Amino acid sequence: MIFNQIELLRIVKPIWYYYLNLNNNTNYWIDYRKLSINYKQLINYCEEYISYDAALIDAAYQIWIRGFIDTEGGKSLVFDHSFNICINDQYRFIRRMFKPIWVYYVLFIRLISFNNPLREFIAFLQTKNVHKININHPQFNHDEYNSFNSKLILDNPMVSIIIPTLNRYSYLKDALHDLEKQEYLNFEVIIVDQSEPFNEKFYEQFNLDIVLIRQKEMALWLARNNAIRKSKSDYILFYEDDVRVQSQWIFNHLKTIDYFQSDVSIGVFYPKGEAIPKEKLNFHLAAQFPSGNAMVKKTVFKKTGLFDCQFERMRMGDGEFGARCIKNGMLLISNPKAFCEDVKATEGGFRQIGIWDAYRPRHIFAPRPIPSVLYLYRKYWGDYAAILKLIQTIPFSLTPYSLKGKKIGYILSFAVLLLLPFVLVQVVFSWYLSTRMLKSSDRISQI
């Protein structure tokens, strides 16, 4: 893959779907030279790179971030020669794409990784006048989407909506009422109920085609796998019991799959009472797979297998499935039209049977992060990438979840690093457990 050649990018973004080697010739990168004049004007093309290849890669990264998706084909960036991006060009790339703090972080990692310090400092200083560009604006708008008449929707295929639920009947009630209001009508709702006590009569109040599975074992990924096997349709739509959706939710997932000829349409989440984040307002190639708001062609599961039950009672089973999709050349679209409001229930659900936060253990003797996190990182990106990700995330996991993303949280995190020896014990414990997971075979069953 093209961006595997930029070592410094892999320090800033050690875990990224689009580094993964593909099993076919799928190419997600667009050649700036093949864009129309109007589209070229949206790109901040840089002619100051030493290498012409580096300039094209810079433009390709911008095109990816700005949301251009090649629906017609023929615009892929392909080099007919081997190339090696020099360290000076790599520092220029980091300075243009990321906040200034990241170039200092990159320099630090490169120095402690025993790279030639003189070469690093020279490249660092020679690019000191390079400024960050606005990478998120302007965006490609995909104006044709609004007027697109979807043949898929005219064909009216059945959709299977899958909802695992656990002790959240009060929240599930609102979620099901939203499904009653859907404009697209040809769907079934497969509910895997793990609640105790189980209330079968609860479902009698809804005017929906409900397929109810009573699962006594409290297991999230098993629940989704069982529902996929039970489904009658070619389109699987994952839903949660504590979110709210608009009346065109199903319609917009189907339309997006048809318009982009994608394998997966991934809707946008936003917290209750807030607005959709600006960076998620346009279509993009998806960089993650959240299993609470996504439509997947059933053929995808036939090619990749179901969810890995190694992640049971832990997090990131959906992230692992997304990585598997990318490795198999699937096209995943981040879909702002199929958004949902995340109510964030305070009871029941995954928090009752697993660990709510991937990096904040429930008690002081628990591993940090939870082992499934490192299992995922090491399995797909390797040990070095996993270590880099730990360096970025562990310091900020030392404060309460309520302070996540806040300046005071960052300050407290570094203050708590005084407890570093104990934190290292937690990390080593997690690494050990993830090694055991890697040595055992995965638990990916077939449909």
N, C-alpha and C positions, 0 to 999 in steps of 0.2 A: 504493500500500500504506500501511496505517495507520502503521507505524513509520518510514516515510520522513519523517514530520513531526517526529520528535524528532532534531534535529541533533546534540545532545550524545551520544545513543546511537550515532550513526554515527561519532563520534570514538572511543568506547570499543570498539565492535564494527564496524570499517569494512567487514569482509568477513563477510557472513552471507547464507545462501541466501534468507532470508525477506524481504529487501529487494527481491528481483528482481521486476520487472513480469511479470505473468502474461498468457498469451495467451487466458485464459478467465476465468470468474468465480469460480474457486476462492478460498475465504477460509479462512485457517488460524487466524483469531483468534476467540475465543469471547466472547460477551456475558455478563458476570457476572450480569446481571439475569435471564438465562434458565436459570441453574443451579438445581438443587434446593437446598433448605435445607441438607442434609447436605454437599453439595459447596461451598456458599458458606462454610461454616465452615472449610474448608481454605485460604481465601484471606484474606490480611491486607489487607482493604479499607481504603483511606485516604480520609478525608473532608476532609483539610486542603489539598487542591489548590484553586487558584483556579478552575480550569475543571473542570466535571463530566466533560467529554470526557477530560481528563487522568486523572481517577480511574478511568474505564472502561478506558483504555489501560494504566494501571498494573496493573489487575486482569487484563486480557487477557494481559499479559506473564507474570504469575505463573502463570496457568492454563497457558500454553504450557510454561513451565519445569517445572511440577509434573506435566506429562504427561497432561493431560486431552485426549482425542481424541474428537471428536464423531462417533460411529459411526452415529447415527440421523439426523443432519442437523437443521437448523432453529435452531441455537444461535449462528450466526455474528454477530459484531459488525459492524454496518453503520450508518454515519452518513448521514442523509439531508440533511446540510448540510456545507458546507466548514468546516474548523476550522484553527486555528493555535495550537499549544501555546506559551504564553508562556515566556520564559527562566527565570523563577522556578520554574515547574512542572517545567521540564526539569531544573534542578539538583536539585530535590526527588526526581525520579525516579532520577537517577544515584546520589544518596546512599542511597536505599532499596534499590537493586538491586545495588550493587557495593561493593567494599571502599573504605575512605576514600581510599586513595592515588589512586583513579581520578578523584575530583572535583578534586584538585589538578592532575592531568594534563590534564583537560578544560579547566580554567581557563587553564592554560599555553598549550594549543593555541588556545583562543579569543583570547587576547591577542596571540599572534604572528600570528594570522590577520586582524588589524586590525579586530576587532569593538570596539564601544564599551566601553572599559575600565571606565568608571563604571557602566554598566548591568551588566556582568559581575560586578564586585565587590559591587554591591548584592545581586544575586541569590545570589551565593555566600555572603555574610554572613547574609542573611535566612533561609537554609536550614541554617545551621551546627548547629542543634540536632536536625536530622533524623538518625536512626540507621538503619543497614543492617538489613534484616529477614533472616530465614533463608529464602532464596528456594528452597532445595532440600528443605525439609521443612515440612509433610508433603507426601507425594506421592499422586496418584491411583493406586489399586492395580489397577483393572480386574479385580476379583474374578471376574467372570463368565467370564473367559477360561478358567480351569481346567476349568469344567464345560461348555464350549462343544463341541458335537459338530459337527465340520467336515464339511459336505457335499462340499467339495472333496477332502478326503482319502478319503471314501467313494467318490468317482468315480475315484480311483486314477490321476491323470494321470501321464504320464512326466515325469521331471525330467532335464535335461541338466546334469551337473556338469562344470565347465570348470577345468582345471588347466594353466597354463603352467609348464614346469619347465626348469631349466638347471643341469646339473652338481650335482644334489642327490639322487642316488639313495638315499643312506642316510636322508635325511629323508623323501623321498617314500614310502619303504617303510612307515613308520609312518602317514603320512597315508592311504595306501590301505588299510592294515589297519583303520583306523577306519571307512572306508566299507564294508568287509565286514561290520561289526557293526551297520549301520544297521537300525532296525526298519521303516522305510519301504523297500520293496524295488524299486519300479518306477522305476529310474533307469539312465542310461548315464553313463559317465565318459569325457569327451573330454580327452585329454592331448596337449598340444602340446609335444613334446620338442625342445629346441634344444641338447641336451648334446653336447659333444665330449670324448671319443669317445661315440658313440651306442650304447646297449646295448639292443637290441630284446628280447633274451631275458629281461631283467629283469622284464618284464610277465607272463611265463608263470606266475608263482607265485601270482597273485591270482585269486580267484573273483569276478570282476567283469566286467560288460559294458563292455569298454574299447574305445574308438575312438581309435586312435593316429595322430596327425599328426606326421610328421617335418618340422620346419621348420629349414632350414639357416641362415636369417637370424636372428640374435639380436635379436628385437624383441618386446617385451612386449605392446604394444597391438595390433600386427598379429596376434600369436598369439591373443589373446582374440577379435578380430574374425573370424578364420578359423574358430575353434571355434564361435562363435555361428552362422555361416553353415552349418556342418556339422551342427548340432544338429537332432534330430528332434522335440523337444518344444516345448510352449508355456511352459515354466518353465525359466529359465536360472539355475543356482546356481554362483556363483563361489567357488572354493576355492584354497588355496595349498599349496605343497609342503612347507612347514615349520610347519604348525599341526596341532593335535590337537582332535578334536571328540567329543562324546558320541553315544550311540546314537540319540537322538531329534532329532538336528540337522536332518535333512531334514524330518521330521515337523513340527517347530516352526516352520520357515520357511513351510511350506504353510499351517499352521493360522493363523499370524499374517496372512498375505495374505487368507485367507478371513474371519477374524474382523473385521478392520478394513476389509475391501474395499479394500486398498491395492494399489498398483502395484509396490511394492518393499518387501522385508523385509531390513533391514540388521542383521546379527548383531553381537554385542559381542566385541571382542578384549580379552584381558588377558595380560600377560607371564607366562611360565612361572614357577611358584613363588609367584605372587601371587594375590590374590583379585580378583574383579570390582569395579571402583570403585563406591562407594555411589551416585554420581550416575547410574550406568548400570544400576541394578537394576530399573528400571521402564520400561514402554513410554513412548516419546516420539515426537513428530515429529522425524525425523532432521535433524541439522544438518550432516552430511557423508556422503559415499558412499565407503566403503573397498571396493575391488574384490576383496578376499580372502575376504569372508564376507558375501555378499549374494545374495538371490534376486530376479530381475527377470522380470516377465512379458515374453514375447517381443514382445508388441504394443508395448511401450515402445520397443524398438529400431526398430520399423517407423514410429513417430511421430517419434522424435528423431534417428535415425541411430545408427551405431556409435561406438566410441571414436575420438577425434580423434588421428590418428597424428602430428600436430604435436608431441605429447608424447613421441615415441619417444626412448629413452635419457635421458629427463628425467622429472620427477615431476609428479603432480597431474592426470594424465589422467583418473583416476576422479573427482577433485573437479570437473573440468570437465563430465563426464557428469552428475554429480549436479545441477550448476547448470542444465544444459539440461533435466533432468527437472522441476525446480521451475518453470522458465520456461514449460514446457508443461503445468503444472497437475497433475503427477503427485503421488500421495500416497506419501511415503517414511516408513516406520516404523522406529524404532530398537528392535530386538527383543532383550531380555535373555535370552529363553529359548533362542535359537540362538547360544550363546556358543562361543568357541574359544580355546584356549590357544596363544599365540604363542611358538614355540620360539626364534625369532630366530636362524636359521642364520647361522653365521659364514663361510660359503663359498658360492660359486655365486650363482645368482639375479640379481636386479636390480643388486646391488652390483658384479657383475662387468662389466656392460655399461653402467651408467649412474652416476648420482650418488646416494649413499645418503641424504644429508641435504640438504634443500632450501635451507638457509641457510648450510651450512658447506662451502665449496668445497674441492676436492681439493688445490689448490695456490694459492700466493699470487697468481698472476696470473690466476686464474679469476674469472668474474663472481660477484657475491654480491648477491642469491640467484641460483639457477639461472634462466635466462631464462623457462622455462615458468611459473614462479611469477608473475612480473609479467605475462606474457601472459594468464594466467587472470584475475588481479585486474583488469587494465585492460580486458579484453574485456567482463567482466560488471558490474564495479562502478565503473570509471572511474579516471582518473589520480589524482584527489584521494584516493580511498579507498586506492589502492595506496601512495601516499606515507605516509598515516597508518599503514598496516600496516607499512611499512618502519621507521618511527620506533619502533614497538613491538617489532619483532623483530630488527633488525640489531644493536643493542647486546648482546643476549643470545646472538648467534651467534658471538661473538668468543672463546669459550672452548671447550674440547673437549666432544664429545658426552657423555662420561661425567659431566660436571658439569652437564648440562642439568637445570634445575629445582631445583638446590641453591643455598643461600644464598651459598656461596663462589663459585659460578659467576657469580652476579649481581655480586658485588663485583669479581671479576676482569674481567668484561665492561666495566664502567665504567672500570676502570683501563686496559684496552687501548684505550679510546676516545681515548687520547692519540694513537693512530695514525689518527685520524679522516680526515686528508687522503687517506691511502692507501685506507681503506675506502670513501670517497666515489668514488674512481676505480673500484673494483670494482662499486659500485652503478650508477654511470653507464654502465659497460660492459654490465651486465645490462639496464639500461633501453634502451640502444641495440639490443641483440640482440632484446629483446621487441618493440620497435617494428618490426623487420624481420619478426618472426613475424606481427604484427598486419597488416602491409601485404600479406603473402602470404595466399592463400586458405587456409581451414582444410582439413584432410584428413579430413573426416567422410564416410565412404562409407555407402551404404545397404545394408540387409540383403538 
